Amino acid sequence: MSTYVLPRPTNSDIAELADFRRELHRHPELSGEEAETARRVVAMLEPTSPDRVLTGLGGHGVAAIYDSGKPGLTVMFRSELDALPIEELGDVSHRSLVPGKAHLCGHDGHSTILLGLARLLGRARPPDGKVVLMFQPAEEDGSGAAAVIDDPRYGEIRPDYAFSLHNKPGAPLGSAVLSPGPANCASRGISIRLRGSTAHAAQPETGRSPMRAVARLMPALEECGGRGPLGPDFAMVTVTHSSMGAAVYGVAPGEARILATLRTVTDDAMAALCERVEALIAETAQAHLLCFDIEYADIFLACTNDPLATEYLSAGVARAGLPFASLPMPQRGSEDFGRFGHGARSAMLFLGAGENLPQVHTPTYDFPDELIGPGIRLFSETLSACMERG
């Protein structure tokens, strides 16, 4: 057990970090493309003199290591590097310079907060153990955390504790939403391809059209979920896309595709939902004499807050002087931070971005720079609590 108090960020720190956040915002990169974003992060880390920086981790991931040189806990704080394939429509001066791509989820702000923590670690190393700042790639498509963990170098930084935050429009600015247990739902995309055979539109009976199967499947898929309250049995299926045949008048279709998102609170419930959905697809395809293929993508495990990690994060909230907000947990949205919880005690907090701010993933969203200071203090105080009690 060690007493460890990090310095506070200066006004100059906050101003420089806000400028950096806006620069990131101007130059968004999608999942798997974050090479320039990673380069900018590494350049910002350099003055903080980390003991080691791992680059190209699980793709374009960056891990900065601040090592005391003494045995102790490894504590990781994680942010995300990627942006979204959405056209920004806001009128901020630092709006995206890349058509069709924008930081509309706040990952630019999350990474800036981590860079602020890096400045403090550069001024006051941990008394024992080490601190890892993980700038993770490809969060938006659910592939980044898995790729980082699968990277052989991850074994060098595998944490005992892992912490993360996500800004939360709708919650009062600077407030904290946190509880032990489920924090974010598990989700995955399912692609269903139905295959029959085409026919002349004047003789549709000579082919095998997927039309009736599609008409049956779309509402039946959503009924597989049933929604309900956000408890252990919660399940939701959202049909997001469908297409069928060629866009012509003379040919009855022979192939169709349906995309849907499956969502549950727990990983066990996800396995059960997948089983129900796959049985429905097989039954429907057989009834209409169709072949079918199923593929899964954008796979997010459930994100569950460990009780002890949540206790440390709650202590960080209190020490940083942030108020708690009462909002329902878990969140319906997904976060691939949950994968880190399979090898570490982990917890994620939602940091209020303002009650009247546009929601994330909307064209006019912009991360509020007013959260940079509170976010840094939250993480620095969480680290102090972890080191003192762990």
C-alpha positions as CSV (number, residue, x, y, z in Angstrom):
1,M,0.0,0.0,0.0
2,S,1.4,3.4,-1.1
3,T,0.3,7.0,-0.7
4,Y,0.4,8.5,-4.2
5,V,-0.9,11.9,-5.0
6,L,-0.6,13.2,-8.6
7,P,-0.3,16.9,-9.3
8,R,-3.2,18.7,-10.9
9,P,-3.2,19.7,-14.5
10,T,-2.3,23.4,-15.1
11,N,-4.4,25.9,-17.0
12,S,-1.7,25.7,-19.7
13,D,-2.1,21.9,-19.8
14,I,-5.9,22.2,-20.3
15,A,-5.6,24.9,-23.0
16,E,-2.9,22.9,-25.0
17,L,-4.9,19.7,-24.6
18,A,-8.1,21.3,-25.9
19,D,-6.2,22.6,-28.9
20,F,-4.9,19.0,-29.5
21,R,-8.4,17.6,-29.2
22,R,-9.7,20.0,-31.9
23,E,-6.8,19.0,-34.1
24,L,-7.7,15.3,-33.8
25,H,-11.3,16.3,-34.5
26,R,-10.3,17.9,-37.8
27,H,-8.5,14.7,-39.0
28,P,-10.7,11.7,-38.2
29,E,-9.8,8.1,-39.2
30,L,-12.0,5.1,-39.2
31,S,-11.5,1.8,-37.5
32,G,-8.3,0.1,-38.7
33,E,-7.1,3.3,-40.4
34,E,-5.8,5.2,-37.4
35,A,-2.2,5.5,-38.4
36,E,-2.0,9.3,-38.4
37,T,-4.0,9.6,-35.2
38,A,-1.6,7.2,-33.5
39,R,1.4,9.2,-34.8
40,R,-0.1,12.4,-33.3
41,V,-0.7,10.6,-29.9
42,V,2.9,9.3,-29.8
43,A,4.2,12.8,-30.5
44,M,2.1,14.2,-27.6
45,L,3.4,11.4,-25.3
46,E,7.1,12.1,-26.0
47,P,7.5,15.1,-23.6
48,T,6.0,13.0,-20.8
49,S,9.0,10.6,-21.1
50,P,7.2,7.2,-20.8
51,D,9.5,4.4,-19.9
52,R,8.3,2.5,-23.0
53,V,5.9,3.1,-25.8
54,L,4.4,0.2,-27.8
55,T,3.1,1.1,-31.2
56,G,1.2,-0.9,-33.8
57,L,-0.5,-2.8,-31.0
58,G,-3.4,-4.8,-32.4
59,G,-3.3,-2.6,-35.5
60,H,-2.6,1.1,-34.8
61,G,-2.9,0.9,-31.0
62,V,-0.4,2.7,-28.7
63,A,0.4,1.8,-25.2
64,A,2.5,4.2,-23.0
65,I,4.1,2.6,-20.0
66,Y,5.1,4.5,-16.8
67,D,7.1,2.0,-14.7
68,S,8.2,2.5,-11.1
69,G,10.8,-0.3,-11.5
70,K,9.3,-1.9,-8.4
71,P,6.9,-4.8,-8.1
72,G,3.3,-3.9,-7.8
73,L,0.0,-3.5,-9.6
74,T,-0.3,-2.9,-13.3
75,V,-3.1,-0.4,-13.8
76,M,-4.4,0.4,-17.3
77,F,-6.5,3.4,-18.5
78,R,-7.9,3.0,-21.9
79,S,-9.2,5.3,-24.6
80,E,-10.2,4.9,-28.3
81,L,-8.6,6.3,-31.5
82,D,-11.2,5.7,-34.2
83,A,-13.9,8.0,-35.7
84,L,-17.2,7.2,-37.5
85,P,-18.3,7.0,-41.1
86,I,-20.8,9.9,-40.8
87,E,-20.8,13.3,-42.4
88,E,-20.4,16.1,-39.8
89,L,-23.1,18.8,-40.1
90,G,-22.2,20.9,-37.1
91,D,-20.8,24.4,-37.5
92,V,-17.9,24.2,-35.1
93,S,-14.6,25.9,-36.3
94,H,-12.8,22.6,-35.9
95,R,-15.2,20.5,-37.9
96,S,-13.9,17.5,-39.8
97,L,-11.8,18.1,-42.9
98,V,-12.5,14.6,-44.2
99,P,-15.7,14.1,-46.1
100,G,-17.9,11.4,-44.7
101,K,-15.8,10.8,-41.6
102,A,-16.1,12.5,-38.2
103,H,-15.3,12.2,-34.5
104,L,-19.0,12.0,-33.5
105,C,-18.6,9.7,-30.5
106,G,-16.0,11.6,-28.5
107,H,-13.0,9.3,-28.9
108,D,-11.0,12.5,-29.6
109,G,-11.9,13.7,-26.2
110,H,-11.3,10.4,-24.4
111,S,-7.8,10.2,-25.9
112,T,-7.1,13.8,-25.0
113,I,-8.0,13.0,-21.3
114,L,-5.5,10.1,-21.4
115,L,-2.8,12.4,-22.7
116,G,-3.6,14.8,-19.8
117,L,-3.0,11.9,-17.4
118,A,0.2,11.2,-19.2
119,R,1.4,14.7,-18.4
120,L,0.8,14.1,-14.7
121,L,2.5,10.7,-14.8
122,G,5.5,12.4,-16.4
123,R,5.8,14.6,-13.4
124,A,5.1,11.9,-10.7
125,R,5.8,8.3,-11.5
126,P,3.9,5.6,-9.5
127,P,5.7,4.6,-6.3
128,D,5.4,0.9,-7.3
129,G,4.0,-1.2,-10.1
130,K,3.3,0.5,-13.4
131,V,0.6,2.4,-15.2
132,V,-0.3,1.7,-18.8
133,L,-2.2,4.2,-21.0
134,M,-3.9,2.3,-23.8
135,F,-4.9,4.2,-26.9
136,Q,-7.0,1.4,-28.5
137,P,-7.8,1.2,-32.2
138,A,-11.0,0.0,-33.9
139,E,-13.5,0.2,-31.1
140,E,-16.4,1.2,-33.3
141,D,-16.5,-2.1,-35.1
142,G,-15.7,-4.3,-32.1
143,S,-12.5,-5.6,-33.4
144,G,-9.9,-3.5,-31.6
145,A,-9.8,-4.8,-28.0
146,A,-9.6,-8.4,-29.3
147,A,-6.7,-7.5,-31.6
148,V,-4.8,-5.7,-28.8
149,I,-5.3,-8.7,-26.5
150,D,-4.2,-11.1,-29.2
151,D,-1.0,-9.1,-29.9
152,P,1.9,-11.1,-28.3
153,R,3.2,-7.9,-26.7
154,Y,0.0,-7.5,-24.7
155,G,1.5,-10.0,-22.2
156,E,4.1,-7.4,-21.2
157,I,1.4,-5.0,-20.1
158,R,-1.5,-7.2,-19.1
159,P,-3.2,-5.2,-16.3
160,D,-4.5,-6.2,-12.9
161,Y,-7.0,-3.3,-13.2
162,A,-8.4,-1.6,-16.2
163,F,-10.5,1.6,-16.3
164,S,-12.2,3.5,-19.0
165,L,-14.8,6.3,-19.4
166,H,-17.3,7.3,-22.1
167,N,-18.9,10.7,-22.3
168,K,-22.7,10.7,-21.9
169,P,-24.9,13.3,-23.5
170,G,-28.1,13.6,-21.4
171,A,-26.3,13.5,-18.1
172,P,-25.4,16.8,-16.4
173,L,-22.0,18.1,-17.4
174,G,-19.2,16.6,-15.3
175,S,-21.4,14.2,-13.5
176,A,-20.6,10.5,-13.1
177,V,-22.9,7.5,-13.9
178,L,-21.4,4.3,-12.4
179,S,-22.5,1.1,-10.7
180,P,-21.1,-2.4,-10.3
181,G,-22.4,-5.1,-12.6
182,P,-23.6,-4.8,-16.2
183,A,-22.5,-1.5,-17.8
184,N,-22.9,-2.1,-21.6
185,C,-24.9,-4.7,-23.5
186,A,-23.3,-7.4,-25.6
187,S,-24.2,-7.0,-29.3
188,R,-23.3,-8.5,-32.7
189,G,-24.3,-8.0,-36.3
190,I,-25.8,-10.9,-38.2
191,S,-25.9,-11.2,-42.0
192,I,-28.4,-13.6,-43.4
193,R,-28.2,-14.6,-47.1
194,L,-31.2,-16.5,-48.6
195,R,-30.6,-18.3,-51.9
196,G,-33.2,-19.7,-54.3
197,S,-33.3,-19.2,-58.0
198,T,-34.4,-16.5,-60.4
199,A,-37.3,-16.7,-62.8
200,H,-39.0,-14.6,-65.5
201,A,-41.3,-12.1,-63.8
202,A,-44.1,-13.5,-66.0
203,Q,-43.4,-17.0,-64.7
204,P,-42.4,-16.6,-61.0
205,E,-43.6,-20.1,-60.2
206,T,-40.6,-21.6,-62.1
207,G,-38.1,-20.1,-59.7
208,R,-37.7,-20.0,-55.9
209,S,-38.1,-16.4,-54.7
210,P,-37.0,-15.4,-51.2
211,M,-39.6,-12.7,-51.0
212,R,-42.1,-14.5,-48.7
213,A,-39.2,-15.7,-46.5
214,V,-37.9,-12.1,-46.2
215,A,-41.5,-10.8,-45.4
216,R,-41.8,-13.4,-42.7
217,L,-38.3,-13.1,-41.2
218,M,-38.1,-9.4,-40.7
219,P,-40.8,-9.1,-38.1
220,A,-40.1,-12.6,-36.7
221,L,-36.5,-11.7,-36.1
222,E,-37.5,-8.7,-33.9
223,E,-40.0,-10.9,-32.1
224,C,-37.1,-13.3,-31.2
225,G,-35.8,-10.5,-29.0
226,G,-38.9,-9.3,-27.4
227,R,-37.0,-6.5,-25.6
228,G,-38.4,-6.0,-22.1
229,P,-36.6,-4.5,-19.2
230,L,-32.8,-4.2,-19.0
231,G,-32.3,-7.3,-16.9
232,P,-30.5,-10.7,-17.3
233,D,-33.1,-11.9,-19.8
234,F,-33.2,-8.7,-21.9
235,A,-32.9,-9.4,-25.7
236,M,-33.4,-7.2,-28.7
237,V,-33.1,-7.8,-32.4
238,T,-33.1,-4.7,-34.7
239,V,-33.4,-5.3,-38.5
240,T,-31.1,-2.7,-40.0
241,H,-31.0,-3.5,-43.8
242,S,-32.6,-5.7,-46.4
243,S,-32.1,-6.2,-50.1
244,M,-33.5,-8.6,-52.7
245,G,-32.7,-9.4,-56.3
246,A,-31.7,-6.9,-59.0
247,A,-33.4,-3.5,-59.4
248,V,-35.3,-4.6,-62.6
249,Y,-38.9,-5.4,-63.5
250,G,-38.5,-8.5,-65.6
251,V,-36.8,-10.9,-63.1
252,A,-38.3,-12.5,-60.0
253,P,-35.5,-12.5,-57.4
254,G,-33.4,-15.5,-56.5
255,E,-31.4,-14.1,-53.6
256,A,-31.9,-11.8,-50.6
257,R,-29.9,-10.4,-47.7
258,I,-31.0,-9.2,-44.3
259,L,-28.8,-7.5,-41.7
260,A,-29.8,-7.2,-38.1
261,T,-28.2,-6.4,-34.7
262,L,-28.6,-8.7,-31.8
263,R,-28.4,-7.2,-28.3
264,T,-28.4,-8.7,-24.7
265,V,-27.2,-7.7,-21.3
266,T,-25.1,-10.9,-20.8
267,D,-22.9,-13.1,-23.0
268,D,-24.9,-16.2,-22.0
269,A,-28.1,-14.5,-23.1
270,M,-26.4,-13.6,-26.4
271,A,-25.6,-17.3,-27.0
272,A,-29.2,-18.2,-26.3
273,L,-30.5,-15.4,-28.6
274,C,-28.2,-16.5,-31.4
275,E,-29.5,-20.1,-31.1
276,R,-33.2,-18.8,-31.3
277,V,-32.4,-16.7,-34.3
278,E,-30.5,-19.4,-36.2
279,A,-33.3,-21.9,-35.6
280,L,-35.8,-19.3,-37.0
281,I,-33.7,-18.7,-40.1
282,A,-33.3,-22.5,-40.8
283,E,-37.0,-23.2,-40.3
284,T,-38.0,-20.3,-42.6
285,A,-35.5,-21.2,-45.3
286,Q,-36.6,-24.8,-45.3
287,A,-40.3,-23.9,-45.5
288,H,-39.6,-21.8,-48.6
289,L,-37.1,-24.3,-50.2
290,L,-34.2,-21.9,-49.9
291,C,-30.5,-22.3,-49.0
292,F,-29.1,-19.9,-46.4
293,D,-25.8,-18.6,-45.0
294,I,-25.2,-16.8,-41.7
295,E,-22.2,-14.6,-40.8
296,Y,-21.6,-12.6,-37.7
297,A,-19.7,-9.3,-37.5
298,D,-19.1,-6.4,-35.1
299,I,-19.0,-8.7,-32.1
300,F,-19.0,-6.9,-28.7
301,L,-18.9,-8.9,-25.5
302,A,-20.9,-7.6,-22.5
303,C,-19.2,-5.0,-20.5
304,T,-19.5,-5.8,-16.8
305,N,-18.1,-3.6,-14.0
306,D,-16.1,-5.6,-11.4
307,P,-17.1,-4.6,-7.8
308,L,-13.6,-3.8,-6.5
309,A,-12.7,-1.9,-9.7
310,T,-16.0,0.0,-9.4
311,E,-15.1,0.9,-5.8
312,Y,-11.8,2.4,-6.9
313,L,-13.5,4.3,-9.7
314,S,-16.2,5.6,-7.3
315,A,-13.4,6.8,-5.0
316,G,-11.9,8.6,-7.9
317,V,-15.2,10.3,-8.6
318,A,-15.5,11.4,-5.0
319,R,-11.9,12.6,-4.7
320,A,-12.3,14.6,-7.9
321,G,-15.4,16.3,-6.5
322,L,-17.7,15.1,-9.3
323,P,-21.4,14.6,-8.6
324,F,-23.0,11.2,-9.2
325,A,-26.0,11.2,-11.6
326,S,-28.8,8.7,-11.5
327,L,-29.3,7.2,-14.9
328,P,-30.3,3.6,-15.7
329,M,-27.6,1.0,-16.1
330,P,-26.6,-0.9,-18.1
331,Q,-26.5,1.2,-21.3
332,R,-28.1,-0.4,-24.3
333,G,-25.1,0.5,-26.4
334,S,-22.0,-1.7,-26.7
335,E,-18.4,-1.2,-25.8
336,D,-15.5,-3.6,-26.6
337,F,-13.8,-2.5,-23.4
338,G,-15.7,-5.5,-22.0
339,R,-13.0,-7.8,-23.4
340,F,-10.4,-6.4,-21.1
341,G,-12.6,-7.5,-18.1
342,H,-11.9,-11.1,-19.0
343,G,-8.3,-10.8,-17.8
344,A,-8.5,-7.9,-15.4
345,R,-10.7,-6.3,-12.8
346,S,-12.3,-3.6,-15.0
347,A,-14.8,-0.8,-14.7
348,M,-16.2,1.8,-17.1
349,L,-17.8,5.1,-16.1
350,F,-20.1,7.4,-18.0
351,L,-19.1,11.1,-17.7
352,G,-21.9,13.5,-18.2
353,A,-21.5,15.6,-21.3
354,G,-24.5,17.9,-20.7
355,E,-28.2,17.5,-20.7
356,N,-28.9,19.4,-23.9
357,L,-25.9,18.1,-26.0
358,P,-26.7,16.2,-29.2
359,Q,-26.4,12.4,-28.8
360,V,-23.3,10.6,-29.9
361,H,-23.3,9.2,-33.5
362,T,-25.4,12.2,-34.6
363,P,-24.1,14.6,-37.3
364,T,-23.9,17.6,-34.9
365,Y,-22.3,16.0,-31.9
366,D,-19.0,17.5,-30.6
367,F,-17.1,16.5,-27.4
368,P,-17.2,19.3,-24.8
369,D,-13.7,20.5,-24.0
370,E,-15.0,21.3,-20.5
371,L,-14.8,17.6,-19.7
372,I,-11.0,17.4,-20.3
373,G,-10.1,18.7,-16.8
374,P,-12.7,16.6,-14.9
375,G,-11.7,13.5,-16.9
376,I,-8.1,13.9,-16.0
377,R,-8.8,14.4,-12.3
378,L,-11.2,11.5,-12.3
379,F,-8.5,9.1,-13.7
380,S,-5.7,10.5,-11.6
381,E,-7.7,10.2,-8.4
382,T,-8.8,6.7,-9.4
383,L,-5.2,5.7,-9.9
384,S,-4.3,7.1,-6.4
385,A,-7.1,5.2,-4.8
386,C,-6.1,2.0,-6.6
387,M,-2.4,2.3,-5.6
388,E,-3.3,3.2,-2.0
389,R,-5.8,0.4,-1.4
390,G,-4.5,-2.3,-3.8
